[in-house]
Amino acid sequence: MSVGLAQQARAPTHDHSHAYIHNAWQENWGAEGANKLHEVLPNLGEDRGKRGEGAGRKRETVMCRRRVGNTLLTQSYLLKNEEKPFCYACDSLYTIRHILIECPDFQVTRRKYFSVTNMYRLFREVGYSKELGVFRNI
């Protein structure tokens, strides 16, 4: 009986420690406003369990790379030792955010698949296949 009480006594302390550490990490993360991933994931731990059905490791890797902007379309210049690519339509830096949210040249294509206006909503509300559809039609 005393073992059961000892285990029960530890649980709230563990929960409190976990919450304290999570809050400390969240404060540090909140101070990182200029981070590309911060716009997509402002609250730590928020994407846990939102992987969707049938999400394998390969799909998760692709999704993570998209979130931080590491795609062949936007990063191949590094592999080829070239200058950073700029959008031919509006002369802005070619980024995932520019393609999926900002570029007026891709607006019609984007509207076929989604109508969100920021990266946070894009990765929360729009399905993986719809995002890929935009890339296939660009």
C-alpha positions as CSV (number, residue, x, y, z in Angstrom):
1,M,0.0,0.0,0.0
2,S,2.8,2.4,0.8
3,V,4.3,1.8,-2.7
4,G,1.1,2.9,-4.3
5,L,1.1,6.1,-2.2
6,A,4.7,6.9,-3.1
7,Q,3.9,6.5,-6.8
8,Q,0.9,8.7,-6.5
9,A,2.9,11.4,-4.7
10,R,5.5,11.5,-7.5
11,A,3.0,12.0,-10.3
12,P,2.0,15.6,-9.5
13,T,5.7,16.6,-9.1
14,H,6.5,15.0,-12.4
15,D,3.6,16.8,-14.1
16,H,4.6,20.1,-12.6
17,S,8.2,19.6,-13.7
18,H,7.1,18.7,-17.2
19,A,4.8,21.7,-17.4
20,Y,7.6,24.0,-16.1
21,I,10.1,22.8,-18.7
22,H,7.6,23.0,-21.5
23,N,6.7,26.6,-20.5
24,A,10.4,27.5,-20.4
25,W,11.0,26.1,-23.8
26,Q,7.9,27.8,-25.1
27,E,9.1,31.2,-23.8
28,N,12.5,30.7,-25.6
29,W,10.7,29.6,-28.7
30,G,8.4,32.6,-28.6
31,A,11.4,34.9,-28.6
32,E,12.6,33.3,-31.9
33,G,10.1,35.3,-34.0
34,A,12.3,35.5,-37.1
35,N,12.7,31.7,-37.4
36,K,11.0,30.2,-40.5
37,L,9.5,27.3,-38.6
38,H,8.1,29.7,-35.9
39,E,5.4,30.9,-38.3
40,V,4.3,27.4,-39.0
41,L,4.6,26.1,-35.5
42,P,4.2,28.9,-32.9
43,N,3.3,26.6,-30.1
44,L,5.6,23.7,-29.2
45,G,4.1,20.3,-29.3
46,E,1.0,21.5,-31.2
47,D,1.6,19.2,-34.2
48,R,1.8,16.0,-32.1
49,G,-0.8,13.5,-33.2
50,K,-1.8,15.6,-36.3
51,R,0.1,13.5,-38.8
52,G,-3.0,12.1,-40.5
53,E,-3.9,8.6,-41.6
54,G,-1.3,6.7,-43.5
55,A,1.5,9.2,-42.8
56,G,4.7,7.2,-43.2
57,R,8.2,8.3,-42.4
58,K,8.9,9.4,-46.0
59,R,5.8,11.6,-46.0
60,E,6.6,13.1,-42.7
61,T,10.1,13.9,-43.9
62,V,8.7,15.7,-47.0
63,M,6.2,17.6,-44.8
64,C,8.9,18.7,-42.4
65,R,11.2,19.9,-45.2
66,R,8.3,21.9,-46.8
67,R,7.6,23.5,-43.4
68,V,11.1,24.9,-43.2
69,G,11.4,25.6,-46.9
70,N,13.9,22.9,-47.8
71,T,12.7,21.8,-51.3
72,L,14.5,21.1,-54.5
73,L,12.5,23.9,-56.1
74,T,13.8,26.5,-53.7
75,Q,17.2,25.1,-52.6
76,S,18.7,23.5,-55.7
77,Y,20.8,26.6,-56.2
78,L,22.9,25.6,-53.2
79,L,23.7,22.2,-54.8
80,K,24.5,23.9,-58.1
81,N,26.6,26.7,-56.6
82,E,24.3,29.3,-58.3
83,E,22.8,32.6,-57.1
84,K,19.6,32.5,-55.1
85,P,16.5,32.2,-57.4
86,F,14.0,35.0,-57.8
87,C,10.5,34.7,-59.1
88,Y,10.3,35.6,-62.7
89,A,6.9,37.3,-62.3
90,C,7.5,39.6,-59.4
91,D,11.3,39.5,-58.7
92,S,10.9,38.3,-55.1
93,L,13.1,35.6,-53.5
94,Y,11.8,32.2,-54.5
95,T,10.6,30.6,-51.2
96,I,7.9,28.1,-50.2
97,R,6.1,31.0,-48.6
98,H,6.3,33.1,-51.8
99,I,4.9,30.2,-53.9
100,L,2.2,29.0,-51.6
101,I,1.0,32.4,-50.1
102,E,2.4,35.5,-51.7
103,C,3.0,35.4,-55.4
104,P,0.2,37.0,-57.5
105,D,1.3,34.9,-60.5
106,F,0.3,31.6,-58.8
107,Q,-2.9,33.0,-57.2
108,V,-5.3,31.3,-59.6
109,T,-3.5,27.9,-59.2
110,R,-3.6,28.3,-55.4
111,R,-7.3,29.1,-55.3
112,K,-8.1,25.8,-57.0
113,Y,-6.7,24.0,-54.0
114,F,-7.0,26.3,-50.9
115,S,-7.8,29.8,-49.8
116,V,-5.6,30.3,-46.7
117,T,-3.5,33.4,-46.4
118,N,-0.7,32.4,-44.0
119,M,1.6,29.5,-43.4
120,Y,0.2,28.5,-40.1
121,R,-3.3,27.9,-41.5
122,L,-1.8,26.3,-44.6
123,F,-0.1,23.5,-42.7
124,R,-3.1,23.1,-40.2
125,E,-6.0,23.2,-42.6
126,V,-4.9,22.2,-46.0
127,G,-4.3,18.5,-46.9
128,Y,-0.9,17.2,-48.0
129,S,-2.3,16.2,-51.4
130,K,-3.7,19.7,-52.1
131,E,-0.3,21.3,-51.4
132,L,1.3,18.8,-53.8
133,G,-1.3,19.7,-56.4
134,V,-0.2,23.3,-56.3
135,F,3.4,22.3,-57.0
136,R,2.4,20.0,-59.8
137,N,0.6,22.8,-61.5
138,I,3.3,25.4,-61.2
